């Protein structure tokens, strides 16, 4: 994966969201008072990976004070931080949402969703049924060790930047600049679009 994901190029497998779905999502936004925009990264490399990611999207949408605005295409990626052949490959995606939850509560919900899919935390960068990371929350920049914002490694992870760029080509990573520019500085090796797979935007 190289030139096809350079700045200004879009993935031809990305399909526009039907207007009817957009209208329903926008209507649901009226139930949120002064919502904040957040970007979350989803990953799974154990079990039924696609089913798990879809379950995570649905669980986030079912969260009071959360409305999913966009769901990226699915990518199959090599494990991060370990030898490529030491673990199964990941399915990764990014969701953009609006929420009235503060960052700490959104993190609690992310962990609850992980636990619902039997996430086990016994090895750093180990295999997992589900990983839900908060990439950004509004324009918040924080070095809180419990929840560092934006995610401290997002700028160097193609498996976050590539799907995020698909759904928000003009996105900015606070403190780091345009996602499109960040993509030029990371390798896309091991990040493969899965045009045969799709995550549904909750209705």
N, C-alpha and C positions, 0 to 999 in steps of 0.2 A: 504494500500500500504506500504509494509515494505521491506521484503527481496528481492523481485523481482527487486527492483531498487537500490540495494546495488552496490557499486563500482565494476565494472567488469562485471555486468550483463546488458544485453541489452533487450529492449522491443521487443518481437517477432512480434509485429504488425508493426514495422518500416520496410518499404520496401526500397530497394536501389533505388537511382535515376537512371532512364535509361541513358545509355551512350550517347544517342542522345541529351538528355536534357543537360547533363553535357557539351557536346561539344558546344551547342549553348550558354550556359552561359559563358563558357570560351572564346568563340569568342567575345561575347559582352564585356568582360573585356578589350579587346584591345582598346575599345573606351574611357577607363578611364586612365588618366595619374596619376601614383603613387597613386592608391586607398588605402584607409584605411579600415580595417575590423571593423565592428560594429555588435553588438548583440542587438536586440530589442525584448521586450516582448509585446505581444498583449493579450487583455482580453475584454470580453463582457458578460454582464449579463442581457441585455434588448433587446427585439425584436428578430429578427432572428439572433442568435448569430453566427452560422457557416457562414451564408452569409455575415455578417458584417466582420468577420475575413478574409474571402477570399477577400472581397472588399478592406480591408486594405493592404493585401499582394499585390494585383494588383496595388493599388494606389502607393505603395512604389516603385514597379518595374517601373511604368510609370514616376517616378521622374527622370529628367535629372541628371546624375552623380551618380545614384544608380543602382546597380545590385544585385538582390537577389541570394544568393548562396545555401541556404538550408532553408527548412521549416520543423518545427518539427511536430510530431503527435499532435493531439488535446487532451486536458485533460479537464475534468469537475471538478471544484474545488469549495470548500466552500468560501464564501466571506471573505476577509481579514479585520481584525480589528474590526469586528462587530459580533453580534450573528449569528450563521449559519442559523437560520430560519427567520432572519429579512430581507433577500433579496433573489432573485433568485440566483441559482448557476451560476458560470462563466464557459465559455469556454476560455481556455488559450492556447497559443502557443508561440513559439519563432522563430524568423527569424534571419538568419545570412546573412549579406550583405557586399558588398564592395562599397565604396563611395568616391567621390572626394569632397563632401561637407564638410565644417568644422563643428564641433559639433553644433555650434549655428544655422547653416542653417538646419542641420538635425533635430534639435529640432523644428524649425519653421515648417518644413514639417510634422513632427509627429503631431504637434498641428493642422495643416491644415487638415490632414487626419481625425483626431478626429472630428473636426468641420464639416467636410463633412458628417459624420454619426451622426450629431446632438448631440455631446457630450455636456453635461451640467455640469458646475463646481460650484455647489451650496452647496455641502456637502462633507467633507473629508471622503474618503472611502465609499462614497455613490454609489448607483447603477449607471451604465453608459452603454451607447450603445457601447462605444469603449474606450479603454485605450491603448495608445501606449507609452511605456517607453523605453528610451535608457538605456540599461543595461551596456554596455561597448562600448568604442570607442578607437580602437587600444589599446595602453598601457597607455592612458591618465589617470592620477589621478589628480582630481581637486576638491576643496571645494567651487567652485563658487555656490552661493545659487540659481542661475537661472538654472544651470545644473551641479549638482554634479556627478562626474565620479570617479569610477563606481557608479551605482545606490546605494544609501546608505543603502537600505534594501534588495538588491538582495541576499546577502549571507544568509538571514534567511527565504527566501521565496521558499518553495518547488515547488510552481506553476511556478516559473522561473527556478529553478535549474534542476528539473526533465526533462522538455522538452529540455532544453539546453544540458543536458548530453546525451540525445538521439541522437542529431545531431552532437555533438562535445564531444565525451567521454574523450578526453584529454584536454578539455578547462581549462583555468586558469582565475580566477576572480582577476584582478590586486589588489594587496594589501591584498588579502584574501587566495590565494592559489588555488589548484585544485578543480574544481567543484565536482568531484567525492568524495573528502574528505569532502567538505562542506555538501554534501547530507547525510553523516553519522551523522551530528549534528542537523538535522532538522526533525521534524515529517512529515510523508507522509500522515497522516490522512486527509481525505477530498480531496485527489488528485487522481482522478480515470482516467485511460486511456480510451479513447473512440475509440476503434478499429474500430467501425462502421462508423466513420467520418474521413474525410481527407481534408486537404488543398492542393491545387495544386500549384506546382512551376510554376510561369509564363513562358510561352513559348516565 
